[in-house]
Amino acid sequence: MESNNRIQLFLDEVRRQRAHNFGLNGAFLAATVLTIGFLLVSILAYFIPGFGAYFPYFLALWAIPIGYVIFRYFIRGMFGRFSRESAALLVEEKTEGLENGLINSVQLQPFLKEKQPGSNNISPSFVKELLDRTSKRVETLKPDTLLPSQELFRNRNIFVAALTVLSTLFLFWPNLFSEGFRNLMAPPAEARINPTDDSGSNHPDQANANTSFHLESLKLTFNYPAYTRLKQVTLEPSDGKIQVLPGTEVVVTAKFDRVVKDAELVLNSRDFLSMTAKKNGAFEGRFFAKDNGYYQFRLNTENGGKVLLASQYPIKVVNDQSPTITLMLANPKPVYLPNDKIKMFFEAHDDYGISRIELVSESGGQITRKAIKTVKSIETELKDGFTWELGTMRFEPGAEVRYFLEVRDNDNILGPNTGQSEMFSFEIFDEFKKREDLLVLQEELLEKMIALLANTLLFSPQGLTHTVKGLNTVKRQMGNHTDQLIEVIRLTQTIHEQAKTIGSFPQTYLTLLKNMARNFNGIREDHIQAISRLTDAIGNATPVGLNFPPIESVNQDLVTHLERDILLLVKIINRERMDQVLDLNDDLQSLADQLKEEFEKARDQENALNKPQFKKALEKIRETMQKIMEQLARQTQGMSDEFLNPNAMENLEMQDFKASLEKLMSLVENGQMQKAMQEMENMMKDLQQLSQQLDQMMNDQENLMDIQTVKKLEESLAKVEQLEKEQKGLLEKTAKLNKKLRSKQSQRFEDRLKEFFASLRKDVNQIQTLLRDSGTFLEEHQQMKQLEALMDEENKLKQKIQDLNQKTIDALQDQLQQEKFGELNIAREELSGINQKIQDLRLKMFHGFKTFLPQLKDQYDRLEEFTELQDLHEFDALFKNTYPEIFRWDNHFRTARDARPDLKDRLTADLQEVSRLNTEISKKLGTMRRDLRADYRALITEPDKENLQSMANKQGELKDQSNELANDFRKMQQDNPMVPSILDQKMKGASRNMGFSQSNLKEQNVPESIRAENKALKDLSELKDMLQQMRDGQGNTTPQQTRRMARLGTGRARDTSPGGGSIRMQREKVTLPSEDQYHVPQQFREEILEAMKHQHPRQYEKMVSQYYKELVK
């Protein structure tokens, strides 16, 4: 019976699918016929006047294909009788392998129970066997694949094509449907000629009168809409054609060749407007142009007859074109930070004025409009910029934002019309997601490092060094290790590069990744050298064992670095997970606070609580709680070598919190608001306790730096502070001595310095006079004036050409475009002629010198000020940058081939004189500097020399101490990659500057020594700040931990009392770390190495790899 039911269900599904196909085919064809009929009616009514009289016949023809579709696909197909036998035959026809089994099963179903009379003794067991076999075959068949689909696809495509044609015509020919419908519904032609009940029998002369009246003159006046600011246009005489903007008032003044009692304007054979008689026998009428059409004149004769003139004058309404706007970005990027700024520039155009520009942005289905420019005056062209501050938009991190500029014109008739710029998009930087992605990469890096460590520990070259085959095996293994090491280096560098783009990524983590990549690169080079030595050893003719290179040290270095870096990387990953947990906990607290606040408002105001919204908030809290559980589960395992507290998860009462959520939701659904409020209070206490427990877990994590490294950093900080203090004292002594010597020298050189600066001022004044005369000569030169006039005309023509370019693009009519092109070509020809005239003058280089002269004069004015202030140092620095400009221009003039002789000779002579005066100034400066230096040394007495030697010795001692500290930093970095290499570099820089200071002190060069001492002191100060930051953070500083970190001596645990949470002094059990806390147990390593001395099992390598993977989960 089960097989019988399956077959019947299968056949019923085939019948249903067939009816469904017939229904879809009929729907597509019926919609296609309706669409095509609608298009034909609209087109015929638009082009054929009076088509409404033939519309019933069209409907009769239209009904024939519709009736055929309904009969074939719905009456006969979808709702027609289709038995199971017919369905079985259909399946047999479309499927191979059934061999009439399905139709036989359907026909033999009645004989399944008992033998029927006249059944020819058909056995029920035979029928059952047939049904079982057939049901197994039809189980693999799908009813939708058995029916033909070509007809359905064809009908669908025909319908889509018809719909596309309809949409295209609607977009690009919108008045087709409106005008066609209006013509279809228009009254007959007889009524349009005379809407009153006047008949030809009352006026027997009407037929002849229609041909006896003629239009003598016609004048058209156009009053354009106010927003266009266009002046009134009058066409007299006129051919009667009207082409205006929508909303334009058209005044028609007509005069006829015969006397007329009155006249009317007939618009589109439908609207009749009276005309006013004028003194000269003319008639005036007016109307507003809104749609395309035509107008005629209907005259009332003196005998009471009405005559409709046959001439129809067209009315064409040209719609105001939509404005255009172009958007240009200054700093386009695919991803922006939430507080970034986007600098954009735009250029908008409209024929009759711009009213408003808006920034339209869309994110998450929400559209936001922001007005960036409102134009109060009439401006047809607008160029401006705008800075979009993303911080004011409150975009969600990770959201995709699409934006464009929209411009509106001043059209108040059919508008305003709008135009859009190109659409741009970007993504808001999601720091949480980025750090999550980096965390996945770190876990991948950890797995690769573990695999490399397992392979390295299992590899032992002993026993393979005496044969060529053994050396080849060693070489192959070393090559595999090198390939794995390259993958580790590549992944480490990738994480480091991506992490640098995140501002909150801890600097200590970046230091670790950088040092890991550098150390592994060094080991990779050692591996490559070892492989090269192995290749050489294999090729030598001497015994293999004698040429075997020592590679144990290379493997040992790799093992050491991998063990250390794996442990540090595990701690970092656990801390990252914990940071994410704390962030989620903050979100959880915020959600709960908002929920409680809404709950209290509903209770106080006695309003009904929005239960759906309340349930949604509870569900969000539940999801956040689940994320916290997932993050904790990914980093906490009860392993013997675990780095987190193995009992941390047991202290978190997650089940109680979940039960509170369930109970609160149940109370809200039952309407027990008072109990729900009490449960809400309990849930808030549970949340507070959860937060305290998470903080405790964070504080229980170990520092990334061991106690020895922290102790060394403390000692180094003390040494650096002592060095800084001693260097400051040495600098004070040197500065005091320098001040004393400078004071003595100033007294001795006071009169000479006055004479020296007076001489310099005299030379500078002569140069200023020469430059002033050169400028005047160029200003008054007749051809230079002609050049400036031509250049002004060139600039005007360039601006004119730019305006004509835009007007040519904006021109609508072909005739107007041709006129603009003609004006543009004329302007370009004029510009070409002016450029040729400028080239013929050969004054471009002299004009450049004239432009540069004000800057050169300003520099010599400043030199004159320095001579008055007697500032030798500033004068010397500015003069070094000034006199090369004179040489440069002098060289330009002397090497110019096609320069005008009169200007060239005059300016070359002036510049040569300026160069001579500059040479005199340079000589005086050099002499004065040498005399000052010699006098300075002469002022140093014997006690001063002894003092300088003593300071030099002291500086040497400080230098030696700095070198020792640099070596200590280098060793710390080798032991712990969390120590940045910049400590060593800063210390070496300070030592180098101390060496310079020592040399200058020995040579009695006090000013240079002061400069070197200041640089050394700066390096020491920066180094001290770095060490203090490392000491305070101990390698653990992250934005989340900085927010939660307790100060030393205040205890780590939060107050667990209700309403507590403040950090207080408490007694806690402290576990001091052991010396080998940060190393893999040595016993396990020794067991592995001991096992390698013998033949190890085949699965041993997998077991080792699995151990390390479990170790760092």
C-alpha positions, 0 to 999 in steps of 0.5 A: 500500500505504501508503494501505491500511495507513492505512485499516486502522489507522484502522478498527482504532482505531475498533474499539478505541475502540468496545470501550473505550466498551462496557467503560467503560459496562459498568463504570459500570453494573455499579458502579452496580447493585452500589452501589444493591444494597448500599444497599437491603440495608443499609436493608432489614436496618436497618428489617426484623427477620429480613431475613436469611431473605429475602436469597437471594431478593434476591440472585436479583433482584439478579443479573438486572440484573447479568447483563444488563449483563455480557451487553450490554456485555461479552459482546456489546459489548466482546468481540463480533465487530465486523469492519472492514466494520462499523467502516467502516459506522459511520464512514460513518453518523457522517461526511458527505462520505465517500460510501461511499468507506470501505466501498468501499475495504475491500471492494475491497482484495483486488483491489489486487494482481492481477485476480482471477477473476470480478472483472469486470475491476476495475483495480488502479490504480482501487482504488489511486486510491480508497484514496488519496482515502479515506486523505486524507479519514480523516486528519482524522477522530478515532476518539473523536469518531465514537462516541456519548458521551452514554450514557457521560456518562449512565452515569458521572453515574449512578454518581457520584450513587449513590456520592455517596449512599453516601458521604453516608449513611456520613458522616451515618448511620454505624451504618446499615451496621454495624447493618444487617450485624449484623441481616442476620447475626443468628440466627433469632427462635426461637434468640434467645428460647431459645439453649439446646436447651429446647423447648416440649414439655418445659415445657407451661406456657411459652406461658402463663407468658410472659403471666403475668410482669410487671415490678413496679419498675425502677431505672436507675443511670448511672455515666458515664466518669471523663473526664466528671467527671459524678456518678452519676445514679439514675432511680427509678422509671424507664420503662426508656429509656436515653440515655447516653454511650458507655462508661457503666456502666448498673446495672439493678435490676428486681423482678417481680410473681411469684417468679423463680428467677433472671433474665438481661439480654438485649442486642439478642437476642444477648448474655445477662448474668446478674443478681444476686438481692437481699434484697428479691426484686429482681435487679440486672444491669449492662452498658456501653453502647457501641452503640444497641439494646435490652434485655429480661428473660429469667426462669428460673421455679421449674419450670425454664422460661425466659420472655422478656418481650416488652417491649423497652427502647431503648438510645440512645448519644449520642456525645460531641460533638467539641470546637470551636475558633475561630482569630483572627489579629492580623496576617493577611497574604498573605505573611510573611517567613521570620522573621516572627511570627504572633500568634494568639488562639483560643477552644476549647470542649468539653462534658467537657474539653479535653486538647490544642491543636496547630498543624497546618501543611502545606507542600510535602506535609509536615505538621507538628504543634506542641503549643501548649497542654496542659491538665492540669486539666479545662477545658471552655472555654479562651481563650488566645493563641500567637505562631508564630515562622516562623523555627523551622519552616524553610519554603522561600522561596516555599512556600505554607503552610496551617495550622489549630488542632486541639483534642482532648478527654478522651474515652478511650472512643471518642476522643479526638475532634478539632475543627479551626478555619478553615484559613488560608494564606500564602506565604513571601516569596521574595526571590530571586524578587521580585528576579528579577521586579523585574529583568524590570520593569527590562528592560521599563523599559529597552526603553521608554526606548530606544524613547523615546530613538530616537523623540526623536532622530529627531524634528526640528521644523526645517522644520515651523514655517512652516505650520499643518500642520507645527505639527500634526505637531509637536504630534502627535509631542510628544503621542506622546513625552508618552504614552511618557514617562508609561509610563516614569514609571509603570513607574519608580514601580512598580519603586520601590514594589516595591523598597522592600519588599525589605530587601536592595535597595540604597539607591543603586538606590532613589535612582536610581529616585526621581530618575528618576521626579522628573526625568521628571515635570518633563520631562513637565510641560515637554512639556505646556506646550510642547503648550499653546503649540503649540495657542495658536500654531496658533490665532493669526492672526499668521504661524505662524513668528513664534509657534512656541514654542522646543521644542528645549530640551525635547527636548534635556533629554529626550535628556540624561536618557534617555542618562544614565539608560539607561547607569546602568540597564544597569549596575544590571541587569548588577550584579543579574544578577551578584549572582544568579550569585554567589548561585547559585555559593554554592549550587553550592559548598554542594551540592558540599561536601555531596556530597563529605562523603557520598562520604568517609563512604561510603569511610571506613565502607566502606558502599555508596554510595546511587547514586540519591541521588548521581546526584540530587545531581549532577543538581542541581549540573548544573541550578544550573550551567545557571542560572549560564550562563543568567544570564551569557548574558543580560548579556554581549555583545561590543559596542563599547559594552559595560559589562562585560568582553567577554572575561569569558565566555571566561575561564570554563571551563564545558566542563571543568566539565561534562566533570568531572560527566559523568566522575564520574557514569560512574565511580560507575555503573561502581563505580570509587570510587577514581577517582571520589574523585580526580575529585571532588577535581578537580571541587572544584578546578574549582569553586574556580577558577570561584568565583574567576573569577566574583569577578574578573568582579564586581570588573571591573565599573565603579562606578556613580558616575564619578570626578568625582562620587566626587571631589566627594563626597570634597571635600564630605565634607572640607568637612562634617567641617570644618564639623562641627568648627567648629560644635562649637567654636562650640557649646563657646564658647556653652555655656561662656558660658551656664554662666558666666551661669547660675552668676552668676544662681543665686548672685543668685537663690538666696534668691528661688528658695527663697521662690518654690518655697515659695509654689508648694508652698503653693498645690499643697498647698491644691489637693491638700487640695481634691481629697482632700476631693472624693474623700472626699465622693464615696466617702461619698455614699450614692447613689454607693455605690448606683451602684457596687453597681448597676454591680457587679451589672451586670458580673456579669449581663453575664458570666452572659449571656455564659456562657448564650449559650455554653451555649445554643449548645452545648446538644444536646437541644431541651428543654435549649435551650429551658431555656437560652433561658428563663434567658437571657431572664430574665437580659437582663430583669434587666440591663435593669432594672439599667440603668434604675436606673443611668440614674435615679440620674443619676450617670454623670458624677460617677462618671467624675470619681471615676475620673479623680481618682487620675490628677489627684492623681498629677499634683499629687503630682509637682508637689509633688516638683518644688517640693522639687527646685526644678526650674523647667523640669520644674514648668513643663512638667507644669503646662502639661499639668495645669491644662487638665484642671481647666477641662475638668471644671469646664466639664462640671459647669457645662454639665450639664443633668440633674445632681444639684444637691447633687453639682454645687454641691459639685464646681463650688465645689471646682474653681473654687477649684482654678482660682483657685489654678492662676491664682496659680501661673501668674502666679508662673511668668510673673513668675519667667520674665520676671525671670530673662530680664531678669536674664540679659541684665543679667549680659551684660557688654560683653566678652560682647556683643563675644564674642557678636557675634563668634560670630554673625559666625562662625555666619554664615560657616558658614551661607554655607558650608553654602548653598554645599555645598547648591548643590553637592549639588543640582548633583551630583544633577542630573548623577548621579541616583545621588546622593540628594536627602536630601544637599541637604535635610540641608545646607539644614536645617543651614544653616537652624538656623545662621541661627536660631543667628546671629539668637539670638546677635545678640539675645543669646539664648544658650539659644535659640542653643544649641538651634539649634546642637545641631540644626545639629550633628546635621544635619551629623553625619548628613550626614557618615555618609551621605557616608562610606557613599557614599564607601565603597560608591561606589554599588555596595553590595549585600549580596552585594558587601559580602560579597565586596568587597576593601578598597582597596590589597589587590588585586581578584584571588583567589589562583589557587593550589590551596587558595588563595582569600585576597585578596592584594596583586597587581600588576594592569593598571589602566585609567583611565576617560576623561571621556566614558566614561559617555556615548553616543558623540557621533559617532553622535548627530551623524550621526543629527541630520545625517541628520534634516536631509535626508529619511531612509529609511523603515527608519531609525527601526527601525535606530536602535531596533535599535542601542540595543537591541543596545547594552544587551543 
